[in-house]
Amino acid sequence: MNNTLIEKTISRQASVKACICAIEKAEELNISINVSVVDNKGLEMAFIRMNNSFIHSIDIAKDKAYTSASFGFPTEQWTTIFKNMPHLEQGFSNRNRLIPFGGGLPIFEDGVKVGAIGVSGGTEEEDIICAKYAIEKIGLK
């Protein structure tokens, strides 16, 4: 019997690079963001705050990454879930750290969730653009 598991998770190097790439895209969009990358368990691996970014967005970025890692799907999907099952919104809206709008994306390698990224500071669409760009630039999905 095997009593241990070997799990894939995002590396420190890839986490830092993803943060830098998200910021590169934010600079291109002329916005200031906060970006967090977490491992497959939702524990923070890297975080960068751009100068002039919204201070309140620090925790929002971190919670977007945490939410996406926790469930394994983009945070924007919660909008559809709540629309289709409104009774869930009452229970989940009170959950600590759950962010139900866009900007948090899971990160996969070969179909295995290895982490997640959260971006906050732009519009919902801009946050998603920065997060997707970062994931693509580090060669993951």
LINFENLIN-V213138 format. One record per residue. N is the residue number from 1. RES is the residue in three letters. SS is DSSP state (hx for helix, st for strand, lp for the rest). PSI is psi in whole degrees, -180 to 180 (none if undefined). BURIAL is I if it has 16 or more other ideal C-beta (glycine too) atoms within 10 Angstrom, else O. Layout:
BEGIN
n:res:ss:psi:burial
N:RES:SS:PSI:BURIAL
N:RES:SS:PSI:BURIAL
END
This chain:
BEGIN
n:res:ss:psi:burial
1:MET:lp:138:O
2:ASN:lp:121:O
3:ASN:lp:5:O
4:THR:lp:162:O
5:LEU:lp:148:O
6:ILE:lp:122:O
7:GLU:lp:146:O
8:LYS:lp:137:O
9:THR:lp:158:I
10:ILE:lp:144:I
11:SER:lp:162:O
12:ARG:hx:-43:O
13:GLN:hx:-46:O
14:ALA:hx:-34:I
15:SER:hx:-47:I
16:VAL:hx:-44:I
17:LYS:hx:-40:I
18:ALA:hx:-42:I
19:CYS:hx:-46:I
20:ILE:hx:-42:O
21:CYS:hx:-40:I
22:ALA:hx:-40:I
23:ILE:hx:-38:I
24:GLU:hx:-44:O
25:LYS:hx:-39:I
26:ALA:hx:-41:I
27:GLU:hx:-39:O
28:GLU:hx:-37:O
29:LEU:hx:-4:I
30:ASN:lp:45:O
31:ILE:lp:162:I
32:SER:lp:129:I
33:ILE:lp:167:I
34:ASN:st:140:I
35:VAL:st:135:I
36:SER:st:139:I
37:VAL:st:132:I
38:VAL:st:163:I
39:ASP:st:-171:I
40:ASN:lp:-14:I
41:LYS:lp:-9:O
42:GLY:lp:12:I
43:LEU:lp:133:O
44:GLU:st:132:I
45:MET:st:-34:I
46:ALA:st:150:I
47:PHE:st:138:I
48:ILE:st:135:I
49:ARG:st:123:I
50:MET:lp:148:I
51:ASN:lp:144:O
52:ASN:lp:9:O
53:SER:lp:159:I
54:PHE:lp:129:I
55:ILE:lp:-40:O
56:HIS:lp:-26:O
57:SER:hx:-11:I
58:ILE:hx:-57:I
59:ASP:hx:-32:I
60:ILE:hx:-44:I
61:ALA:hx:-46:I
62:LYS:hx:-41:I
63:ASP:hx:-30:I
64:LYS:hx:-46:I
65:ALA:hx:-45:I
66:TYR:hx:-46:I
67:THR:hx:-46:I
68:SER:hx:-40:I
69:ALA:hx:-38:I
70:SER:hx:-40:I
71:PHE:hx:-18:I
72:GLY:lp:19:O
73:PHE:lp:164:I
74:PRO:lp:143:I
75:THR:lp:-30:I
76:GLU:lp:-19:I
77:GLN:hx:-22:O
78:TRP:hx:-31:I
79:THR:hx:-46:O
80:THR:hx:-42:O
81:ILE:hx:-48:O
82:PHE:hx:-34:I
83:LYS:hx:-41:O
84:ASN:hx:-26:O
85:MET:lp:74:O
86:PRO:hx:-26:O
87:HIS:hx:-26:O
88:LEU:hx:-29:O
89:GLU:hx:-38:O
90:GLN:hx:-46:O
91:GLY:hx:-45:O
92:PHE:hx:-29:O
93:SER:lp:-20:O
94:ASN:lp:-1:O
95:ARG:lp:132:O
96:ASN:lp:132:O
97:ARG:lp:2:O
98:LEU:lp:122:I
99:ILE:lp:116:I
100:PRO:lp:26:I
101:PHE:lp:167:I
102:GLY:lp:154:I
103:GLY:lp:-8:I
104:GLY:st:127:I
105:LEU:st:139:I
106:PRO:st:157:I
107:ILE:st:126:I
108:PHE:st:149:I
109:GLU:st:120:I
110:ASP:lp:42:O
111:GLY:lp:1:O
112:VAL:st:128:O
113:LYS:st:121:I
114:VAL:st:-8:I
115:GLY:st:-163:I
116:ALA:st:160:I
117:ILE:st:143:I
118:GLY:st:131:I
119:VAL:st:136:I
120:SER:st:140:I
121:GLY:lp:-28:I
122:GLY:lp:-164:I
123:THR:lp:168:O
124:GLU:hx:-45:O
125:GLU:hx:-43:O
126:GLU:hx:-40:I
127:ASP:hx:-43:I
128:ILE:hx:-43:I
129:ILE:hx:-46:I
130:CYS:hx:-42:I
131:ALA:hx:-45:I
132:LYS:hx:-43:I
133:TYR:hx:-46:I
134:ALA:hx:-44:I
135:ILE:hx:-44:I
136:GLU:hx:-42:O
137:LYS:hx:-26:O
138:ILE:lp:2:I
139:GLY:lp:23:O
140:LEU:lp:-178:I
141:LYS:lp:none:O
END
